[in-house]
Amino acid sequence: MLCGCSITPSNCDDFSETLRSNRNLNTLDLSQNAMGTDAVKTFCEALKLQICPLQTFR
């Protein structure tokens, strides 16, 4: 869970790289972060390439 972890557009790339290789992620909560539209798009692109299916995304 990454809820309220102060994720911003500047550090979003690091998190999205981790998502691309995570084989165990089933829930992702990005609420209460000031990411902006471009950062959300980056996360979504990473999730498209993810190896395991995500069951819950907030």
Number of C-alpha atoms within 10 A of each C-alpha: 12 15 13 12 12 14 19 14 16 9 12 16 15 9 14 20 15 12 23 17 15 14 13 11 16 12 14 15 13 19 16 12 15 15 19 11 9 11 19 17 12 16 19 14 14 19 19 13 12 19 15 16 14 15 9 10 11 10
